[in-house]
Amino acid sequence: MLEIFLKTLPFFALIGVGYGAGRTRFFTEEATAYLTKFVFYFALSAMIFRFASNLALSDLAQPRFIMAYLWGSGVVYGIALIVSFLRRKGLEEASIEAQCAVIGNTGFLGVPMLALLLGPEAVGPVMMVLAMDLIVFGSLIVILVTGGRDGRMSPAVLGTVALGLLKNPMIVSMALGLLVSAMEWQVPGPVREFVSILGGAATPGALFAIGASLASKSAERLAVAGWLSFAKLILHPGFVAFSALYLFPIEPFPAAVMISCAALPVAGNIYILAQHYGIAPHRVSASILISTAASVLTVPLVIAWVVQLYQ
């Protein structure tokens, strides 16, 4: 456990450095926004492209893996919805809270950290989790929020979902990388070096940006935020582990990676959605802040446990 904690510590230390820079206003909110754009559209996209171009489609076409993750995540999603409804919240607020309970920071934190901690062979399973988060749950939140407001589903909503997926740089870079791999194209040396150098900025840039963005987050509504953090850090990896190890048993290593992804704190992009739709942004903000702080302890614990599954 101590060894895993020491290995994860540099990642959270980078988040802490970013948080300090944001709290002291050395790094302003505007600067954080531009750094986040650089990481999201350039550095992280380059890293994902480089990883995906070295994957075979067979690495991602694993139905049992997909079923295991979707079942475990779907149960927690449903629990979060029910808890929200019991508190007499509408479908829009309930769907935002459910999103907090199952969508972790896989892009900014999971991709760079798990690839280094668990080895390059972890990239395939991490990509599968990221794709399901973006495509399945990223679409679901738009459908539920829009359907909750309009009271019905329309073709325009589905068009908005499809366009959003096509404009997401993580999905685009993943698709391009898989295309290069499937066609067995050889990436020219200078291009490969360019992508490697640019992608190398993703890890420190993403972690610093996470910390700097947390500096502006509110810690209001602690009771609800505490519940959502518990759902994300404890319930989500717990149900995903049950699903991957017992209901739809898969190989130990991909199961370990999947569970590690499920243990990650609430994703920052949910706050962007909450702000965009005007639905409980302070609640989401507090959930991101609390879950990220608590994950300094919970993530090493989960990784230390799952490593024993395949060793």
N, C-alpha and C positions, 0 to 999 in steps of 0.2 A: 504493500500500500504506500509506504513512504517513498519507494522508488518511483512509482507512478505519479504521486503527488509532486515530486521534484521535477519530473519530466513535463508535467502540465503547468508548473509554476511560471516558467518564462512566458507562456502564452497569456496567462492572466496578469502577469506583471506588465506586459505591453498594453493590455486593456487599462491597467491602473495608471500607467504613464499618460495615456490618452485622456483618462478621466481627470487627472491632475491638471493637464494642460487646458482642458475645457473649464474646470472649476475656477482656475485662476484667470480665466479670460485670455491667457496667452494664445490659446487657439479659440477663435470666436466661433459662434454658431454658423456664420457664413463660411468660414474656412473649413469647418467640419463637413458642411454640405458639399463643398467642392471636392474635398478629399474623398468623400463617400462616392461621389459621381465618378471620380477617377478610378477608384477600386472597382466599382460595380460595372462600369462600361469598358474599362481597359484592362487593368491588372488581373482581376478575378476572371474575366472572360478569357484572357490569354492563358491563364493557368488551367481553366476548365477545358479549353480547346486542346492544350498540350496533353492533358490526361486522357481526354476522350479519343484523340487521334491514335493513342496507343492501346485502345481497348477493342476487343472484338464484339460484334453485336451479340454473340452468344453469351458474353459476360453480363449483358443486361436483360436478355430474354429468359428470365427465370420466373415462371408463373408462381411457384410456391413461395419464393421470396416476396413477390408482389402481394400475394394473398395474405401472407403472414403480417406484413407491415400494415396493409390496409385494414385488416381485421383488428389488430391491436390498437391502431390509431382511431379507427371508427368507433370502437367501444368507448374510448376516452372522450372522443368528440361528442358522442351521445350523452355520456354522463354530464359533461359540462353544459350541454344544452338543457338537460333535465334540471340541473341545479339552478340554472338561470331562470327557467320557467317557474320553478318553485318560488323564486324570489320575485315573481310577477314581472319579469322583464319580457320585452317583445322579441320577435324573431331577429331583428337587426342586432340588438345588444347581445342576445344569446349567441348568435353566430360569431360575433367578434370575440366573445369570451371563449367559445369553443376553439376558435383558431389559436388563441393564446395557449390553450391546453395541449395542442398537438404539433404546432409548427415551431421547430427549433431553429437556431441560428446555424443551419447546415452550410449555407453558402459562405458566409464571412468567417465562421469559427470552425465548423466541422470539416470542410474540405482541407484547409491547410493543416489543422491540428491532427486529425485522424490519419492523414496520409503520412505524416512524420512519426506519429506515435505507434501506429499499427503496421506501418510499412506500405510500400506502393501498391501491394495487392489489395489494399483496402479501398482503393480509388473506385473500382467498379461498384461495390455495394453502396458507397457513399453517393455516387452519381445516381444510382437507382432511387435511393431515398430522396435526394434532391429533386429528381424528375417527378416523383409522385407528389411531393409537397407542392411543387410549382404547378403541375398540370391538374392533379385531382383536387387538392384542397385549395389551391389558388383560384381555380374555377368555381369551386363550391361556394366560397365566401361571396364572390360577386353575384352568383345566382341567388343565394339566400337573402342577401341585403337588398338587391334590386327587386326580387320577388316579394319580400316583406314590405317594401315601400309601395310597389305598384299593385300588390295583391294578386298578381298573375305573372305568368312567364310569357315572354314574347321573343320572336326571332331576333329582335334588336339586341336583347340581352346576350344571346348566344354569340352574336356577331361581335359584341364588345369583348366577351371572354376570349374568343378566338384571336381577335386583334391584339389583345393584351399579351397573350402567350407568344404571338409572333414577334412582338416588339421587346420581349424580355431578353436581354443580352445573354443571360446564363443559358436559356433554352437554345438560342441561336448558336452560341459558341459550342454547346454540347452537340447539337445536330451537325454542325459543320465538321467537328472533330470526328464524329462517328461516320460521316460520309467519307472523309479522307481515309479512315481505317477500312471501311467496307470496300472502297474502290482500290485499296492497296496503293494509293498514291504516295510517292516519296516526297516529303516536304523538303524543299531546297535548304541547304545548309544555312545560308544567311537568314532565311525566314525562321528556321528552327531556333537559331540563336536569338533572334529578335523576340520571338514568343517566349523563350526561356527567360530572357532578361526582364521583359515586361511582366511576365507571370511571377517572377521572383519578388516583385513589389507587393504582391497580393497579401501575403501573410502579415508582414509588419504593418502595411497600410490598412488592412481590414481590421486588425486587432486594435490599432490606435484609433481608428474611426469609431469602432464600437464604444471604446472608453470615452472619447470626446463627446459622442452623442448622448451617452448616459448622464453626462454632467448637466445637461439641460432637462433631464427627465424629472417628473414630479413623483413624490412618494406619498401621494394622497390615496385615500380609499384602501388602507392597508389590509383590512380584513378580506376583501374580495381579491386583492392582488396576492395576498398570502395563499389563498385557496387556489388561485390559478397557477401560481408558482409551484405549489405542491402537486397539482395535477400534471404540470409539465415535467418536473424533475423526478417525481416518484411514480405517479400512476402511469404515465405514458411509457417509460422504459419497462415498468413492471408488466403491463398488459402486452406490450410488444414482445418481451422475453417469453411470456407464457405462450403466446401465439407461435413464435419462431422455434421454440424448443419442444412444444407439446402438440399444439393443434395442427400446425403445418410444418413439421420438423424439417429443418434445412441443415446444411453443413455447419459445423461449429464456428468456423471463422467468419463467414458472411453473417451468421446470426449475431456474433459478437460485435461486428461493425454496425449492424442495424440497431442493436440495443444501445450502443454508444451514441449513435445519432439521435435516438429517441430521448437520451438523457440530457441533451443540450438545452440551454436556456431559451426563453421565448425570443423569437426572431424580431429584429428591429423593424422589418418592413411592415409588420402588423400595425405599428404606430402610424406609419404613412397612410395605410388604408383607413385607420380609424379617423385620422385627421381629414382625409379626403372626403369621407362620407359623413363626418361630424358625429361619430358614434363613440362615446366613452373614451376619448383620447387619454384622459388622466388615469383612468383605470388600466389601460394598456401600458401607459408609460410606467406606472408603478410596478406592474407585473414584469416588465422587461428589467427594471432596475433591481428588484428583489430577487428574481430568478437568476440573473447574472451574478449577483453577489453571492448567493447561496451555492451556485454551481462551482465555485472555487473548491468547495468540499465535496459536493455530490458527484460531480463528473469524475474526479480521480477515483472515488469509491466504486462507481459503476465500471469504469475501465479496468480497475484492478480485479474486479470480479469476473468480467467477461474474458479477460486474457486467460484465465484459468480454464475456460471452455475448450480452447484449442491447443493448449500447451501440453 
